[in-house]
């Protein structure tokens, strides 16, 4: 066990302590400890609810999934047949057979609208609630919902990161924290959970370190905290003990390693989720929110089906549907469904009319999102599209309304403001209002 003299003539200088306690921690790991430190100071009580997002990068076709038009001409209704769900009168596309069986827990918003049909600006709009970049200005302008959650709630169980992205950040670069600070960016898994050798790089011990060495470094940090407070403790030194200590916990802590260990799950449950990236990502997300994450973002792949939409959907919809349905079943079985909000969303929808390449193009005038659990009312449909799906017929919902609903369910006050890059207080919801029909 390490000991060092705490009297003024101690030979271990502060510089020596910094050198002794320095660890070769990866940026992807150490950069995600800050949110916990700030949030612990700001929150008087831990929040119970968490969010799991299925981000459908490229835009899911609402006409073939959540907003079928079976009476429309063929060029609008598409190939898929509608199927009944557990909610009388509510139909979905046949490739959503799994969600059809849990629809009593699911609600659909069919009247989402914003005013841009280009991927990057639309992704920014749906991730942040605000229109931001254009093709000529691609820098993010506002923090993502995951970063706002991280900043507002922190981790439910440190040192688990508050905000995790599987396998990495997508959405054209708009899943980050911007002016909230890099500490609130997502912790990126950077690996496919379905891989046989799945391992999270940032949780591996760096070369030359052992569990015994880690214990020694942790003891040094504890001892450092007992040194007399003076000017040296200001600035960087002030937060070193807690910051480094939690970094050590992340690389050495059994709690974290277990949370990311999918081999701890019953193989039959893993099979129910599906042995593919979508399914195993959803199972990992469930494990992470159980372990204390406040927001887990699952990036599900490319849904930009301008050509041969049926081929693309036949490849992507079954695993997405299976993953979502299994997650809802699993959360319900574990008594967690009321504490975890599940949200399936992309940057926009697809055109009501099928194009000449058997695909659908970008469409932001009216599209659908799905929500389940997290205390919302299940089995509901909010809003309606026009006869063939071109625009909003009833109850227009904006991106800020969606985010206001998410924040409300997670217990984040609607009046929350954070200082932007210019130092001006900026609302997290602007003029958005929670969707009262779901509450």
DRENLUM-956993 format. One record per residue (C-alpha): chain; residue in one letter; x, y, z; residue number from 0. Coordinates in steps of 0.1 Angstrom, whole numbers, plus 5000, padded with zeros to 4 digits. Example, Ala and Ser with C-alpha at 12.3 -4.5 7.8 and 13.67 -1.06 7.14 Angstrom:
residues 2
['A','A',[5123,4955,5078],0];
['A','S',[5137,4989,5071],1];
***
This chain:
residues 439
['A','X',[5000,5000,5000],0];
['A','X',[5013,5034,4991],1];
['A','X',[5017,5061,5018],2];
['A','X',[5032,5095,5017],3];
['A','X',[5040,5121,5042],4];
['A','X',[5014,5148,5046],5];
['A','X',[5037,5172,5065],6];
['A','X',[5050,5203,5049],7];
['A','X',[5085,5189,5043],8];
['A','X',[5071,5160,5022],9];
['A','X',[5094,5151,4993],10];
['A','X',[5065,5142,4971],11];
['A','X',[5057,5174,4953],12];
['A','X',[5024,5182,4937],13];
['A','X',[5042,5178,4903],14];
['A','X',[5053,5144,4915],15];
['A','X',[5018,5135,4924],16];
['A','X',[5005,5145,4890],17];
['A','X',[5032,5123,4874],18];
['A','X',[5025,5094,4897],19];
['A','X',[4988,5095,4892],20];
['A','X',[4988,5101,4854],21];
['A','X',[4971,5074,4834],22];
['A','X',[4971,5068,4796],23];
['A','X',[4934,5070,4794],24];
['A','X',[4918,5074,4760],25];
['A','X',[4900,5106,4751],26];
['A','X',[4868,5087,4744],27];
['A','X',[4867,5076,4780],28];
['A','X',[4881,5105,4800],29];
['A','X',[4860,5130,4781],30];
['A','X',[4828,5117,4795],31];
['A','X',[4834,5121,4832],32];
['A','X',[4827,5158,4834],33];
['A','X',[4789,5155,4830],34];
['A','X',[4787,5134,4861],35];
['A','X',[4806,5159,4882],36];
['A','X',[4785,5189,4872],37];
['A','X',[4752,5170,4873],38];
['A','X',[4758,5157,4908],39];
['A','X',[4764,5192,4921],40];
['A','X',[4733,5205,4903],41];
['A','X',[4707,5178,4910],42];
['A','X',[4692,5174,4944],43];
['A','X',[4678,5140,4937],44];
['A','X',[4685,5113,4911],45];
['A','X',[4662,5110,4881],46];
['A','X',[4645,5077,4875],47];
['A','X',[4637,5077,4838],48];
['A','X',[4660,5071,4809],49];
['A','X',[4657,5074,4771],50];
['A','X',[4666,5048,4744],51];
['A','X',[4666,5063,4709],52];
['A','X',[4664,5043,4676],53];
['A','X',[4678,5068,4651],54];
['A','X',[4667,5059,4616],55];
['A','X',[4694,5077,4597],56];
['A','X',[4682,5088,4562],57];
['A','X',[4644,5088,4571],58];
['A','X',[4620,5059,4576],59];
['A','X',[4591,5057,4552],60];
['A','X',[4559,5064,4572],61];
['A','X',[4537,5052,4543],62];
['A','X',[4551,5017,4547],63];
['A','X',[4552,5015,4585],64];
['A','X',[4533,5037,4609],65];
['A','X',[4509,5056,4585],66];
['A','X',[4496,5031,4560],67];
['A','X',[4472,5044,4532],68];
['A','X',[4455,5011,4521],69];
['A','X',[4428,5029,4502],70];
['A','X',[4452,5050,4482],71];
['A','X',[4462,5044,4446],72];
['A','X',[4491,5019,4442],73];
['A','X',[4517,5045,4435],74];
['A','X',[4510,5059,4470],75];
['A','X',[4501,5029,4491],76];
['A','X',[4531,5008,4481],77];
['A','X',[4536,4971,4482],78];
['A','X',[4531,4962,4519],79];
['A','X',[4498,4951,4533],80];
['A','X',[4484,4966,4565],81];
['A','X',[4481,4943,4596],82];
['A','X',[4460,4946,4628],83];
['A','X',[4476,4954,4661],84];
['A','X',[4466,4948,4697],85];
['A','X',[4449,4982,4696],86];
['A','X',[4415,4979,4679],87];
['A','X',[4414,5000,4647],88];
['A','X',[4451,5007,4646],89];
['A','X',[4470,4992,4617],90];
['A','X',[4507,4992,4608],91];
['A','X',[4527,4978,4579],92];
['A','X',[4532,4940,4577],93];
['A','X',[4569,4944,4583],94];
['A','X',[4561,4957,4618],95];
['A','X',[4546,4924,4631],96];
['A','X',[4565,4925,4663],97];
['A','X',[4554,4960,4673],98];
['A','X',[4519,4951,4663],99];
['A','X',[4519,4927,4692],100];
['A','X',[4529,4953,4717],101];
['A','X',[4510,4982,4703],102];
['A','X',[4491,4987,4736],103];
['A','X',[4524,5001,4749],104];
['A','X',[4532,5021,4718],105];
['A','X',[4520,5055,4706],106];
['A','X',[4525,5070,4671],107];
['A','X',[4527,5107,4662],108];
['A','X',[4516,5109,4625],109];
['A','X',[4517,5147,4621],110];
['A','X',[4554,5157,4626],111];
['A','X',[4563,5186,4604],112];
['A','X',[4594,5208,4597],113];
['A','X',[4604,5227,4566],114];
['A','X',[4635,5212,4552],115];
['A','X',[4641,5182,4529],116];
['A','X',[4679,5180,4531],117];
['A','X',[4695,5154,4553],118];
['A','X',[4720,5176,4573],119];
['A','X',[4697,5205,4582],120];
['A','X',[4668,5180,4589],121];
['A','X',[4690,5158,4612],122];
['A','X',[4700,5189,4631],123];
['A','X',[4664,5199,4634],124];
['A','X',[4652,5166,4648],125];
['A','X',[4682,5160,4670],126];
['A','X',[4682,5195,4686],127];
['A','X',[4647,5209,4679],128];
['A','X',[4661,5238,4660],129];
['A','X',[4669,5245,4624],130];
['A','X',[4707,5251,4621],131];
['A','X',[4731,5243,4594],132];
['A','X',[4726,5244,4556],133];
['A','X',[4746,5227,4529],134];
['A','X',[4770,5256,4530],135];
['A','X',[4773,5258,4568],136];
['A','X',[4776,5223,4583],137];
['A','X',[4788,5232,4618],138];
['A','X',[4762,5222,4645],139];
['A','X',[4745,5252,4661],140];
['A','X',[4726,5236,4691],141];
['A','X',[4732,5206,4714],142];
['A','X',[4715,5173,4707],143];
['A','X',[4688,5159,4730],144];
['A','X',[4712,5133,4744],145];
['A','X',[4737,5160,4754],146];
['A','X',[4709,5181,4770],147];
['A','X',[4698,5151,4789],148];
['A','X',[4734,5144,4800],149];
['A','X',[4739,5180,4811],150];
['A','X',[4705,5181,4829],151];
['A','X',[4704,5148,4846],152];
['A','X',[4739,5133,4846],153];
['A','X',[4744,5096,4851],154];
['A','X',[4719,5078,4873],155];
['A','X',[4747,5056,4886],156];
['A','X',[4783,5070,4882],157];
['A','X',[4807,5061,4867],158];
['A','X',[4784,5049,4840],159];
['A','X',[4784,5076,4813],160];
['A','X',[4751,5096,4812],161];
['A','X',[4750,5095,4773],162];
['A','X',[4760,5065,4752],163];
['A','X',[4760,5061,4714],164];
['A','X',[4759,5027,4698],165];
['A','X',[4780,5020,4678],166];
['A','X',[4791,5056,4673],167];
['A','X',[4777,5091,4667],168];
['A','X',[4759,5096,4634],169];
['A','X',[4732,5121,4622],170];
['A','X',[4756,5141,4602],171];
['A','X',[4776,5151,4633],172];
['A','X',[4746,5165,4652],173];
['A','X',[4745,5142,4682],174];
['A','X',[4770,5162,4702],175];
['A','X',[4770,5189,4729],176];
['A','X',[4782,5220,4710],177];
['A','X',[4782,5249,4735],178];
['A','X',[4774,5227,4765],179];
['A','X',[4810,5214,4763],180];
['A','X',[4827,5183,4751],181];
['A','X',[4822,5165,4784],182];
['A','X',[4785,5161,4773],183];
['A','X',[4792,5144,4740],184];
['A','X',[4782,5108,4738],185];
['A','X',[4804,5080,4750],186];
['A','X',[4809,5060,4718],187];
['A','X',[4809,5022,4720],188];
['A','X',[4829,5020,4688],189];
['A','X',[4821,4984,4682],190];
['A','X',[4793,4961,4669],191];
['A','X',[4775,4945,4698],192];
['A','X',[4767,4915,4675],193];
['A','X',[4803,4908,4669],194];
['A','X',[4816,4875,4683],195];
['A','X',[4845,4893,4699],196];
['A','X',[4825,4924,4710],197];
['A','X',[4846,4946,4733],198];
['A','X',[4844,4982,4742],199];
['A','X',[4879,4997,4734],200];
['A','X',[4877,5025,4760],201];
['A','X',[4870,5001,4789],202];
['A','X',[4901,4980,4783],203];
['A','X',[4931,4985,4806],204];
['A','X',[4959,5004,4788],205];
['A','X',[4991,4985,4782],206];
['A','X',[5013,4983,4813],207];
['A','X',[4984,4987,4838],208];
['A','X',[4971,4959,4861],209];
['A','X',[4943,4958,4886],210];
['A','X',[4970,4962,4913],211];
['A','X',[4984,4993,4896],212];
['A','X',[4950,5007,4894],213];
['A','X',[4944,5002,4931],214];
['A','X',[4977,5020,4938],215];
['A','X',[4967,5050,4917],216];
['A','X',[4933,5052,4934],217];
['A','X',[4950,5052,4968],218];
['A','X',[4972,5081,4957],219];
['A','X',[4942,5101,4946],220];
['A','X',[4924,5095,4979],221];
['A','X',[4955,5107,4998],222];
['A','X',[4958,5137,4976],223];
['A','X',[4924,5148,4986],224];
['A','X',[4935,5151,5022],225];
['A','X',[4962,5177,5014],226];
['A','X',[4957,5212,5027],227];
['A','X',[4936,5233,5004],228];
['A','X',[4956,5262,4989],229];
['A','X',[4960,5280,4956],230];
['A','X',[4974,5249,4940],231];
['A','X',[4940,5232,4943],232];
['A','X',[4923,5258,4921],233];
['A','X',[4916,5252,4884],234];
['A','X',[4928,5219,4871],235];
['A','X',[4940,5206,4904],236];
['A','X',[4907,5212,4921],237];
['A','X',[4889,5186,4900],238];
['A','X',[4917,5162,4894],239];
['A','X',[4909,5138,4923],240];
['A','X',[4873,5132,4914],241];
['A','X',[4879,5132,4876],242];
['A','X',[4908,5108,4877],243];
['A','X',[4892,5087,4903],244];
['A','X',[4861,5081,4882],245];
['A','X',[4883,5074,4852],246];
['A','X',[4900,5047,4871],247];
['A','X',[4866,5033,4881],248];
['A','X',[4855,5032,4845],249];
['A','X',[4885,5011,4834],250];
['A','X',[4887,4990,4865],251];
['A','X',[4851,4989,4878],252];
['A','X',[4833,4956,4877],253];
['A','X',[4799,4974,4874],254];
['A','X',[4808,4990,4841],255];
['A','X',[4825,4960,4826],256];
['A','X',[4795,4939,4835],257];
['A','X',[4770,4964,4820],258];
['A','X',[4788,4961,4786],259];
['A','X',[4791,4923,4788],260];
['A','X',[4764,4908,4766],261];
['A','X',[4776,4873,4773],262];
['A','X',[4761,4876,4808],263];
['A','X',[4726,4875,4791],264];
['A','X',[4707,4842,4786],265];
['A','X',[4714,4831,4750],266];
['A','X',[4677,4826,4745],267];
['A','X',[4670,4862,4753],268];
['A','X',[4697,4873,4729],269];
['A','X',[4680,4852,4703],270];
['A','X',[4647,4869,4709],271];
['A','X',[4663,4903,4703],272];
['A','X',[4679,4890,4671],273];
['A','X',[4715,4881,4664],274];
['A','X',[4721,4912,4644],275];
['A','X',[4734,4947,4651],276];
['A','X',[4700,4961,4657],277];
['A','X',[4689,4934,4682],278];
['A','X',[4721,4932,4702],279];
['A','X',[4724,4970,4702],280];
['A','X',[4689,4972,4718],281];
['A','X',[4698,4946,4744],282];
['A','X',[4730,4964,4752],283];
['A','X',[4710,4997,4755],284];
['A','X',[4687,4980,4781],285];
['A','X',[4717,4968,4801],286];
['A','X',[4732,5003,4800],287];
['A','X',[4700,5021,4812],288];
['A','X',[4697,4995,4840],289];
['A','X',[4733,5003,4849],290];
['A','X',[4727,5040,4851],291];
['A','X',[4728,5056,4816],292];
['A','X',[4703,5084,4811],293];
['A','X',[4703,5083,4773],294];
['A','X',[4714,5056,4749],295];
['A','X',[4713,5064,4712],296];
['A','X',[4712,5035,4687],297];
['A','X',[4722,5044,4652],298];
['A','X',[4704,5019,4630],299];
['A','X',[4718,5024,4596],300];
['A','X',[4709,5039,4562],301];
['A','X',[4671,5044,4554],302];
['A','X',[4677,5067,4524],303];
['A','X',[4658,5044,4500],304];
['A','X',[4655,5065,4468],305];
['A','X',[4657,5033,4448],306];
['A','X',[4641,4999,4453],307];
['A','X',[4625,5007,4486],308];
['A','X',[4611,4973,4491],309];
['A','X',[4645,4956,4489],310];
['A','X',[4658,4981,4514],311];
['A','X',[4629,4977,4538],312];
['A','X',[4629,4939,4536],313];
['A','X',[4666,4941,4547],314];
['A','X',[4662,4967,4575],315];
['A','X',[4626,4967,4588],316];
['A','X',[4625,4931,4602],317];
['A','X',[4656,4935,4624],318];
['A','X',[4645,4970,4635],319];
['A','X',[4610,4958,4643],320];
['A','X',[4623,4927,4662],321];
['A','X',[4647,4948,4682],322];
['A','X',[4621,4973,4693],323];
['A','X',[4594,4947,4701],324];
['A','X',[4619,4926,4721],325];
['A','X',[4630,4956,4740],326];
['A','X',[4595,4966,4749],327];
['A','X',[4587,4931,4760],328];
['A','X',[4619,4928,4780],329];
['A','X',[4614,4962,4797],330];
['A','X',[4578,4952,4806],331];
['A','X',[4589,4918,4820],332];
['A','X',[4615,4935,4842],333];
['A','X',[4591,4962,4855],334];
['A','X',[4611,4989,4837],335];
['A','X',[4589,5000,4809],336];
['A','X',[4575,5030,4829],337];
['A','X',[4611,5041,4836],338];
['A','X',[4625,5039,4801],339];
['A','X',[4612,5059,4772],340];
['A','X',[4617,5043,4738],341];
['A','X',[4618,5067,4708],342];
['A','X',[4621,5058,4671],343];
['A','X',[4628,5088,4649],344];
['A','X',[4647,5100,4618],345];
['A','X',[4654,5133,4602],346];
['A','X',[4622,5132,4581],347];
['A','X',[4599,5107,4563],348];
['A','X',[4596,5098,4526],349];
['A','X',[4575,5111,4498],350];
['A','X',[4539,5099,4496],351];
['A','X',[4542,5090,4460],352];
['A','X',[4567,5063,4448],353];
['A','X',[4592,5077,4424],354];
['A','X',[4603,5062,4390],355];
['A','X',[4630,5041,4407],356];
['A','X',[4606,5022,4430],357];
['A','X',[4618,5043,4459],358];
['A','X',[4606,5073,4479],359];
['A','X',[4624,5106,4483],360];
['A','X',[4628,5130,4512],361];
['A','X',[4597,5144,4528],362];
['A','X',[4594,5167,4558],363];
['A','X',[4559,5181,4553],364];
['A','X',[4543,5152,4573],365];
['A','X',[4559,5121,4588],366];
['A','X',[4557,5098,4618],367];
['A','X',[4576,5089,4650],368];
['A','X',[4571,5062,4675],369];
['A','X',[4572,5064,4713],370];
['A','X',[4567,5037,4740],371];
['A','X',[4571,5034,4777],372];
['A','X',[4585,5062,4799],373];
['A','X',[4552,5070,4814],374];
['A','X',[4535,5080,4782],375];
['A','X',[4500,5066,4773],376];
['A','X',[4502,5036,4750],377];
['A','X',[4480,5026,4722],378];
['A','X',[4474,5062,4710],379];
['A','X',[4477,5080,4676],380];
['A','X',[4484,5117,4677],381];
['A','X',[4476,5137,4646],382];
['A','X',[4467,5127,4611],383];
['A','X',[4481,5131,4576],384];
['A','X',[4461,5142,4546],385];
['A','X',[4443,5116,4524],386];
['A','X',[4474,5104,4505],387];
['A','X',[4498,5115,4532],388];
['A','X',[4511,5147,4516],389];
['A','X',[4506,5171,4545],390];
['A','X',[4493,5175,4580],391];
['A','X',[4455,5172,4583],392];
['A','X',[4453,5174,4620],393];
['A','X',[4474,5184,4650],394];
['A','X',[4507,5196,4636],395];
['A','X',[4537,5186,4658],396];
['A','X',[4571,5202,4656],397];
['A','X',[4605,5189,4665],398];
['A','X',[4606,5211,4696],399];
['A','X',[4572,5196,4707],400];
['A','X',[4588,5161,4705],401];
['A','X',[4618,5172,4725],402];
['A','X',[4596,5190,4750],403];
['A','X',[4577,5157,4755],404];
['A','X',[4609,5137,4760],405];
['A','X',[4623,5162,4785],406];
['A','X',[4590,5164,4803],407];
['A','X',[4589,5126,4807],408];
['A','X',[4625,5125,4819],409];
['A','X',[4618,5152,4845],410];
['A','X',[4638,5180,4829],411];
['A','X',[4621,5213,4836],412];
['A','X',[4607,5230,4805],413];
['A','X',[4621,5263,4816],414];
['A','X',[4657,5250,4815],415];
['A','X',[4681,5274,4797],416];
['A','X',[4718,5270,4791],417];
['A','X',[4743,5296,4780],418];
['A','X',[4751,5294,4743],419];
['A','X',[4785,5302,4727],420];
['A','X',[4778,5339,4730],421];
['A','X',[4769,5337,4767],422];
['A','X',[4732,5342,4761],423];
['A','X',[4706,5320,4779],424];
['A','X',[4690,5296,4754],425];
['A','X',[4659,5275,4760],426];
['A','X',[4661,5238,4755],427];
['A','X',[4625,5237,4741],428];
['A','X',[4619,5272,4727],429];
['A','X',[4583,5274,4719],430];
['A','X',[4578,5236,4720],431];
['A','X',[4551,5221,4742],432];
['A','X',[4547,5185,4755],433];
['A','X',[4522,5165,4735],434];
['A','X',[4494,5164,4760],435];
['A','X',[4476,5135,4744],436];
['A','X',[4504,5112,4754],437];
['A','X',[4507,5123,4790],438];
***
